[in-house]
Amino acid sequence: MTMKRRTKELRFDIKTRETIAMRDSETCLFCSMYYQMPETIDSSNLTFDIMHFIPKSQGGLGIEQNGVYGCRYHHHLLDNGNKGLRSEMLGMMAEYLKGIYPDWNKENLIYKKTNY
């Protein structure tokens, strides 16, 4: 079975994952800022992955400009809106990504069928 183009475009492929990890020095963006770090968290026991700025559910592309390296703890904080931190975290991600990609624009991070 072949993967649909949209599904493929929303995933971070291996090369992109490796590029983001290297770009971010394999360090969670939020851990590096000590953002919302409880004293009880054991940072040596965290797992890491790439976090989308624009989520896949909203058509967020699997490209470098749409992702940051993050730990499971902060990924959960980002995805779990009940703590009210999502907008602040997205703002921090946007500022970080704008610092790396001067032409960064969130509109360019969304899958559009007409572009493919």
ZADO-1210 file (C-alpha; in nm, 4 decimals, padded with zeros to 6 digits):
<atoms>
<atom x="00.0000" y="00.0000" z="00.0000" code="MET" pos="1"/>
<atom x="00.1358" y="00.3417" z="-00.0902" code="THR" pos="2"/>
<atom x="00.1364" y="00.6305" z="00.1505" code="MET" pos="3"/>
<atom x="-00.0804" y="00.9241" z="00.0472" code="LYS" pos="4"/>
<atom x="00.1121" y="01.2368" z="-00.0512" code="ARG" pos="5"/>
<atom x="-00.0412" y="01.4466" z="00.2316" code="ARG" pos="6"/>
<atom x="00.0501" y="01.1882" z="00.4949" code="THR" pos="7"/>
<atom x="00.4050" y="01.1711" z="00.3621" code="LYS" pos="8"/>
<atom x="00.4428" y="01.5499" z="00.3550" code="GLU" pos="9"/>
<atom x="00.3326" y="01.5851" z="00.7199" code="LEU" pos="10"/>
<atom x="00.5861" y="01.3376" z="00.8583" code="ARG" pos="11"/>
<atom x="00.9389" y="01.4249" z="00.9603" code="PHE" pos="12"/>
<atom x="01.1517" y="01.1834" z="00.7595" code="ASP" pos="13"/>
<atom x="01.4738" y="01.0389" z="00.9012" code="ILE" pos="14"/>
<atom x="01.6999" y="01.2963" z="00.7344" code="LYS" pos="15"/>
<atom x="01.4875" y="01.5880" z="00.8579" code="THR" pos="16"/>
<atom x="01.4750" y="01.4424" z="01.2102" code="ARG" pos="17"/>
<atom x="01.8538" y="01.4104" z="01.2134" code="GLU" pos="18"/>
<atom x="01.8978" y="01.7644" z="01.0797" code="THR" pos="19"/>
<atom x="01.6684" y="01.9117" z="01.3463" code="ILE" pos="20"/>
<atom x="01.8386" y="01.7105" z="01.6208" code="ALA" pos="21"/>
<atom x="02.1806" y="01.8336" z="01.5085" code="MET" pos="22"/>
<atom x="02.0573" y="02.1919" z="01.4613" code="ARG" pos="23"/>
<atom x="01.9170" y="02.1912" z="01.8156" code="ASP" pos="24"/>
<atom x="02.2240" y="02.0140" z="01.9615" code="SER" pos="25"/>
<atom x="02.0021" y="01.7205" z="02.0632" code="GLU" pos="26"/>
<atom x="01.8661" y="01.9378" z="02.3436" code="THR" pos="27"/>
<atom x="01.5020" y="02.0087" z="02.4151" code="CYS" pos="28"/>
<atom x="01.4315" y="02.3746" z="02.3360" code="LEU" pos="29"/>
<atom x="01.2338" y="02.4169" z="02.6558" code="PHE" pos="30"/>
<atom x="01.4713" y="02.2249" z="02.8821" code="CYS" pos="31"/>
<atom x="01.7533" y="02.4489" z="02.7568" code="SER" pos="32"/>
<atom x="01.5499" y="02.7486" z="02.8791" code="MET" pos="33"/>
<atom x="01.4547" y="02.5746" z="03.2068" code="TYR" pos="34"/>
<atom x="01.0933" y="02.6373" z="03.1085" code="TYR" pos="35"/>
<atom x="00.8373" y="02.4878" z="03.3479" code="GLN" pos="36"/>
<atom x="01.0929" y="02.2439" z="03.4895" code="MET" pos="37"/>
<atom x="00.9679" y="02.0828" z="03.8092" code="PRO" pos="38"/>
<atom x="01.2384" y="01.9873" z="04.0567" code="GLU" pos="39"/>
<atom x="01.1144" y="01.6286" z="04.0554" code="THR" pos="40"/>
<atom x="01.1842" y="01.5674" z="03.6859" code="ILE" pos="41"/>
<atom x="01.4778" y="01.3405" z="03.6059" code="ASP" pos="42"/>
<atom x="01.6139" y="01.4865" z="03.2821" code="SER" pos="43"/>
<atom x="01.8475" y="01.1894" z="03.2334" code="SER" pos="44"/>
<atom x="01.5432" y="00.9638" z="03.1980" code="ASN" pos="45"/>
<atom x="01.3563" y="01.1647" z="02.9325" code="LEU" pos="46"/>
<atom x="01.2895" y="01.0513" z="02.5781" code="THR" pos="47"/>
<atom x="01.3151" y="01.2950" z="02.2894" code="PHE" pos="48"/>
<atom x="01.1398" y="01.3542" z="01.9596" code="ASP" pos="49"/>
<atom x="01.0601" y="01.6335" z="01.7169" code="ILE" pos="50"/>
<atom x="00.7723" y="01.8668" z="01.8030" code="MET" pos="51"/>
<atom x="00.5669" y="02.0258" z="01.5223" code="HIS" pos="52"/>
<atom x="00.4971" y="02.4000" z="01.5451" code="PHE" pos="53"/>
<atom x="00.1902" y="02.3565" z="01.3239" code="ILE" pos="54"/>
<atom x="00.0537" y="02.0137" z="01.4235" code="PRO" pos="55"/>
<atom x="-00.0041" y="01.7390" z="01.1699" code="LYS" pos="56"/>
<atom x="-00.3761" y="01.7561" z="01.2482" code="SER" pos="57"/>
<atom x="-00.3741" y="02.1113" z="01.1056" code="GLN" pos="58"/>
<atom x="-00.1649" y="02.0184" z="00.8016" code="GLY" pos="59"/>
<atom x="00.1751" y="02.1009" z="00.9522" code="GLY" pos="60"/>
<atom x="00.4529" y="01.9914" z="00.7171" code="LEU" pos="61"/>
<atom x="00.7388" y="01.7666" z="00.8258" code="GLY" pos="62"/>
<atom x="01.0065" y="02.0232" z="00.7400" code="ILE" pos="63"/>
<atom x="01.2926" y="02.1736" z="00.9416" code="GLU" pos="64"/>
<atom x="01.1172" y="02.5096" z="00.9762" code="GLN" pos="65"/>
<atom x="00.8186" y="02.3404" z="01.1443" code="ASN" pos="66"/>
<atom x="00.9969" y="02.1426" z="01.4118" code="GLY" pos="67"/>
<atom x="01.2119" y="02.1651" z="01.7209" code="VAL" pos="68"/>
<atom x="01.3820" y="01.8982" z="01.9256" code="TYR" pos="69"/>
<atom x="01.1909" y="01.8329" z="02.2446" code="GLY" pos="70"/>
<atom x="01.1555" y="01.5988" z="02.5369" code="CYS" pos="71"/>
<atom x="00.8427" y="01.3979" z="02.6061" code="ARG" pos="72"/>
<atom x="00.7654" y="01.6104" z="02.9148" code="TYR" pos="73"/>
<atom x="00.7582" y="01.9389" z="02.7210" code="HIS" pos="74"/>
<atom x="00.5878" y="01.7791" z="02.4211" code="HIS" pos="75"/>
<atom x="00.3086" y="01.6757" z="02.6569" code="HIS" pos="76"/>
<atom x="00.2876" y="02.0304" z="02.7997" code="LEU" pos="77"/>
<atom x="00.2617" y="02.1677" z="02.4459" code="LEU" pos="78"/>
<atom x="-00.0051" y="01.9212" z="02.3362" code="ASP" pos="79"/>
<atom x="-00.2035" y="01.9248" z="02.6605" code="ASN" pos="80"/>
<atom x="-00.3757" y="02.2612" z="02.6631" code="GLY" pos="81"/>
<atom x="-00.5292" y="02.2287" z="03.0093" code="ASN" pos="82"/>
<atom x="-00.2328" y="02.4077" z="03.1708" code="LYS" pos="83"/>
<atom x="-00.2722" y="02.7074" z="02.9412" code="GLY" pos="84"/>
<atom x="00.0910" y="02.7014" z="02.8264" code="LEU" pos="85"/>
<atom x="00.0436" y="02.6226" z="02.4569" code="ARG" pos="86"/>
<atom x="00.0322" y="02.9799" z="02.3243" code="SER" pos="87"/>
<atom x="00.3360" y="03.0819" z="02.5301" code="GLU" pos="88"/>
<atom x="00.5290" y="02.7746" z="02.4158" code="MET" pos="89"/>
<atom x="00.4345" y="02.8336" z="02.0511" code="LEU" pos="90"/>
<atom x="00.5560" y="03.1921" z="02.0859" code="GLY" pos="91"/>
<atom x="00.8898" y="03.0675" z="02.2175" code="MET" pos="92"/>
<atom x="00.9156" y="02.8160" z="01.9335" code="MET" pos="93"/>
<atom x="00.8327" y="03.0834" z="01.6748" code="ALA" pos="94"/>
<atom x="01.0993" y="03.3207" z="01.8076" code="GLU" pos="95"/>
<atom x="01.3568" y="03.0421" z="01.8073" code="TYR" pos="96"/>
<atom x="01.2733" y="02.9352" z="01.4511" code="LEU" pos="97"/>
<atom x="01.2678" y="03.2976" z="01.3263" code="LYS" pos="98"/>
<atom x="01.6188" y="03.3367" z="01.4659" code="GLY" pos="99"/>
<atom x="01.7386" y="03.0469" z="01.2505" code="ILE" pos="100"/>
<atom x="01.5257" y="03.1055" z="00.9402" code="TYR" pos="101"/>
<atom x="01.4921" y="03.4824" z="00.8781" code="PRO" pos="102"/>
<atom x="01.2159" y="03.4283" z="00.6195" code="ASP" pos="103"/>
<atom x="01.0223" y="03.1962" z="00.8556" code="TRP" pos="104"/>
<atom x="00.6463" y="03.2291" z="00.8128" code="ASN" pos="105"/>
<atom x="00.3927" y="02.9943" z="00.9662" code="LYS" pos="106"/>
<atom x="00.1813" y="03.0054" z="00.6491" code="GLU" pos="107"/>
<atom x="00.4662" y="02.8249" z="00.4694" code="ASN" pos="108"/>
<atom x="00.4454" y="02.5376" z="00.7198" code="LEU" pos="109"/>
<atom x="00.0988" y="02.4194" z="00.6154" code="ILE" pos="110"/>
<atom x="00.0294" y="02.1533" z="00.3538" code="TYR" pos="111"/>
<atom x="-00.1551" y="02.2907" z="00.0530" code="LYS" pos="112"/>
<atom x="-00.2644" y="02.0447" z="-00.2112" code="LYS" pos="113"/>
<atom x="-00.2204" y="02.3064" z="-00.4821" code="THR" pos="114"/>
<atom x="00.1537" y="02.3239" z="-00.4085" code="ASN" pos="115"/>
<atom x="00.2093" y="01.9575" z="-00.4898" code="TYR" pos="116"/>
</atoms>
